[in-house]
Amino acid sequence: MTVTKMSWRPQYRSSKFRNVYGKAASREHCFDGISITKNVHDNHFCAINPKFLAIVTEAAGGGSFLVIPLEQTGRIDPLYPKVCGHQGNVLDIKWNPFVDNILASCSEDTSVRLWEIPEGGLKRNMTESILELYGHSRRVGLIEWHPTTNNILFSAAYDYKILIWNLDIGEPVKMIDCHTDVILCMSFNTDGSLFATTCKDKRLRVIEPRSGRVLQEANCKNHKVNRVVILGNTKRLLTTGVSRWNTRQIALWDQEDLSMSIKEEEIDGLSGLLFPFYDVDTHMLYLAGKGDGNIRYYEISTEKPYLHYLMEYRSPAPQKGMGVMPKHGLDVSTCEVFRFYKLVTLKGVIEPISMIVPRRSETYQEDIYPMTPGTEPALTAEEWLSGMNRDPILMSLKEGYKSTNIAFKVPKKDKKSVVVNGIDLLENVPPRTENELLRMFFRQQDEIRRLKEELTQKDVKIRQLELELKNVRNVPKST
């Protein structure tokens, strides 16, 4: 009798990213001594491009943020110059994807502002923006640049509206008014023809931006959805949120049918928000938890089981937010495929974390660096607004980072009103500065005084008429 031995081997997926690992920068390559904002708004509070790191800081009596050249690592002087033109807390900042020195910010003062950072960084405090955009009636919590079009900016505010700004003219050209509560997140598909939103009204929406039409909508009653990311051109969405059992959860959705999620996966029982980051080139998904120090990463495929867990980067230092370096700013010589900038509030430190594919060869690894969206816009604002869509202009990372030569032209603005969809958006905008508030206060006092005088005059007139009426009644009838 012959006995056959059964051999068992674990079945591994063949993947070049299976052994990706996270590597934190050494202390001298971190940014130290920064008073990171303590604002509880669920944003990243930082923005990175190959030239600069921008971080929202703690400030009294207004909003400010630092802009530091990337090579200026180490301890930052407490008196380092700031961008401090907002009258309220800064809630979000984003670099222009096509013009390195242009940064957009939004604030509790209801404004969106554009700043031009000089080469080499700031030498003194910057208080004057190159463009101020007013149209929201409440604080603006979120801004996003269009991924393929030059000078198109989206802003979402606590008035539940999304405004699309054409920066060529410095005005909003479309108002999207389909949300019934605060918008939490916006994510675009590859060519920017669609975007998805999550909202406090527990709904996930897919929207066509130029018409404002809601193409798909999911009512997520059973689980709270916080963040959404469109997974490139796969027609899939991924959301992070909280399940009905109060555990952190991710869910995969079909972009063209949100009636039910394709897959749901519970992560853990922690309470912090999960920030999702998707790399279109490697099809990798990173999940960074707010309030903990971990980054989980997965590979996403178009076939079941769709989500393939790879590994987890662990750190005892909790993160408040995470900035991400654009692909063209990575170090390809070390096989770096993603780079985070982690905000550690307690230490006042910004710590770079590189995700690296372990390779021994020092030559350029073509297979892990496919052609990627570059720094040149595919469309002008006018072309996109007319209905055109175009995929991003791709670039090779072999040549490394090259600065763009595109310049931002500041539009001339002299309009006192901004009319979109037949509504004057500036009609309900609150005062923007302390002086304007004082002027408004005195104007209102004058108006109250005038109304009181009118009432007094009318009161006197009423008494006169009453006396005259009394006299008429007392006149004896003639016989």
Order of alpha helices (4+ residues) and beta strands (2+ residues): beta-beta-beta-beta-beta-beta-beta-beta-beta-beta-beta-beta-beta-beta-beta-beta-beta-beta-beta-beta-beta-beta-beta-beta-beta-beta-beta-beta-beta-beta-beta-alpha-beta-beta-beta-alpha
